[in-house]
Amino acid sequence: MTSPAQEPATSREFVKQSSLYQEFLAEREEILKHKWLESERLGYDIGFERALLDWIRKHRESWRAARRQQQAAHNPVGSTTPFATATLEKKSG
C-alpha cells in the first residue's frame, strides 16, 4: 500500500477535483456546523460521532434534496453528478 506522500500529485489533485470528494467535503462541513451548534446549545462538546449520527437522522435527507435541487439549477439538463445519479437510481430502484 502506498502512503499519501508517495502518491503522485496528479492523482491527489484528481481526487480533490472529483465530484464525490466534493460531496464528502460539503457533507462534512454541514456535520461540523451541526456539531458546533448542538455543542453550544447543550453547553459541552458533543463530539463528532454523536453529531454525525444526529445530523444523519435529522438533516441528511433534506440537505441532500436541497443540494440536488441546487445542482440541477446550475447544471444543464441531463447533466448530473455521480452522487445525484446514484441517489436517483436508489430512489427509483
N, C-alpha and C positions, 0 to 999 in steps of 0.2 A: 504494500500500500504506500502511495507516495504522500509525503507531507505537503501542506499548502505552500511551503517555501520552495519546494522542488517543482511544483506545478507551473506550467508556462503561463506568463502574464496574459497572453491572449485567451487562454482557457478561462482564467478568472474573470476577465472582462466580459467574455461571452455569458458567463453565469450571471454576473451583475446586471447585464442588459436583458436577460430573459424575462418574459412576462410572468412566469411562475415565481421567480425570485422577487420581482416587484410586488406581486400579490402577497407573498410571505412578509415582506417588509411593511407593507401597508397594514396588514392584519396585526403584526407585532406592535406597530405603533399604536393602534387602537387599544390593544390589550394593556400596554404600558400606561396609556391615558386612563383607562378604567382602573388600573391598579392604583394610580395616584389619587384619583377621585374617591375611590372607596376607602383607601387608607386615610385620607383627610377626613372623610365623613365619620369613620369609626375611631379615629384618633390613634391608630397604630398601623404599622406596615403589615398589610395582609399577605405579602409575598406573591411572587409571580405565579406559582401553580394555582393558588386559590383564585387569583384574578383571572387567569386563563380559563379555568373551569366555569367561573361565574359569568364571564363575558360570553363564552360559547353558549351557555344555557340561556342567557338573557338577550344578547345582542347580535350574535353572529349572523343569523338568518336574515334579519332586516338590514344589517350592514352590507352583506353580500348582494342583496336585492338592489339596494340603493347604488352600490358600486357598479353593478351590471347596467343599470339604467344610465348612470353617468357615462360609462364607457360606450354604450350604444349611441348616446347623443354625440360623442366625439369621434366615433369611428364610422366609416362608410357602411352602407347596407351590405350585409353578407360578410363583413369583416368582424371576426370575434377573436378573443384571446383564447389560449388553450384552457385557461381556468373557466371562462364563461362557457365554452363549448362542453367541457366535462360536466359542469353543473347542469347545463341544459339537458344533456344526454341522460344524466342521472334522474332528473325530474320527469322526463318523458318516458324513460325505460321502466 
